Amino acid sequence: MFKKIIDFFLDIPEDTWRDVVLSSIFIPLVFYLATKLRILIVSSLPINKLFSGYRKTETDILIFISQLSGANS
């Protein structure tokens, strides 16, 4: 049985092994870089830059915009 397992892996062509090794390196690398790019883009949004100092603390932020208030109508 052990010989059958070894023969199975030895019968696989060299090109297939190369493809498997390269894809096992490049696919996780692409996912990692895409995640880092997403974090960079989200952190560079104006709303995140504006409230970056407040978002790091655990305090609540209350924002009042008088132009959008219904009390003036």
C-alpha positions as CSV (number, residue, x, y, z in Angstrom):
1,M,0.0,0.0,0.0
2,F,2.8,2.4,0.9
3,K,4.4,1.6,-2.5
4,K,1.1,2.5,-4.3
5,I,1.1,5.9,-2.6
6,I,4.7,6.6,-3.5
7,D,4.1,5.5,-7.1
8,F,1.1,7.7,-7.3
9,F,3.1,10.8,-6.4
10,L,6.1,9.8,-8.6
11,D,3.8,9.4,-11.7
12,I,2.8,13.1,-11.5
13,P,4.5,15.1,-14.2
14,E,7.1,17.7,-13.2
15,D,5.0,20.5,-14.7
16,T,2.2,19.7,-12.4
17,W,4.4,19.9,-9.3
18,R,5.8,23.2,-10.5
19,D,2.2,24.6,-10.9
20,V,1.2,23.4,-7.5
21,V,4.2,24.9,-5.8
22,L,3.8,28.2,-7.6
23,S,0.1,28.5,-7.0
24,S,0.5,27.6,-3.3
25,I,2.9,30.6,-3.1
26,F,1.2,33.2,-5.4
27,I,-2.5,32.7,-4.4
28,P,-2.0,33.5,-0.7
29,L,0.4,36.3,-1.6
30,V,-2.3,37.9,-3.9
31,F,-4.9,37.6,-1.1
32,Y,-2.5,39.2,1.4
33,L,-1.7,42.1,-0.9
34,A,-5.4,42.6,-1.8
35,T,-6.2,42.8,1.9
36,K,-3.4,45.3,2.6
37,L,-4.5,47.4,-0.4
38,R,-8.1,47.4,0.9
39,I,-7.0,48.6,4.3
40,L,-4.9,51.3,2.7
41,I,-7.8,52.5,0.6
42,V,-10.3,52.5,3.4
43,S,-7.9,54.3,5.8
44,S,-7.3,57.0,3.2
45,L,-11.0,57.9,2.8
46,P,-11.6,61.5,4.0
47,I,-14.1,60.5,6.7
48,N,-11.6,58.1,8.2
49,K,-8.8,60.7,8.1
50,L,-11.1,63.3,9.7
51,F,-12.1,61.1,12.7
52,S,-8.9,59.0,13.0
53,G,-8.0,60.5,16.4
54,Y,-11.4,59.8,17.8
55,R,-11.7,56.3,16.4
56,K,-8.7,55.0,18.3
57,T,-10.2,55.9,21.6
58,E,-13.2,54.1,23.2
59,T,-15.3,57.2,23.6
60,D,-18.5,57.9,21.7
61,I,-18.7,60.7,19.1
62,L,-21.8,62.7,18.8
63,I,-22.1,64.8,15.7
64,F,-24.7,67.6,15.2
65,I,-25.1,69.2,11.9
66,S,-27.5,72.1,12.2
67,Q,-28.3,72.3,8.5
68,L,-29.7,68.8,8.6
69,S,-31.7,69.4,11.8
70,G,-35.5,69.2,11.6
71,A,-36.0,71.7,14.4
72,N,-35.4,74.7,12.2
73,S,-38.2,73.8,9.7
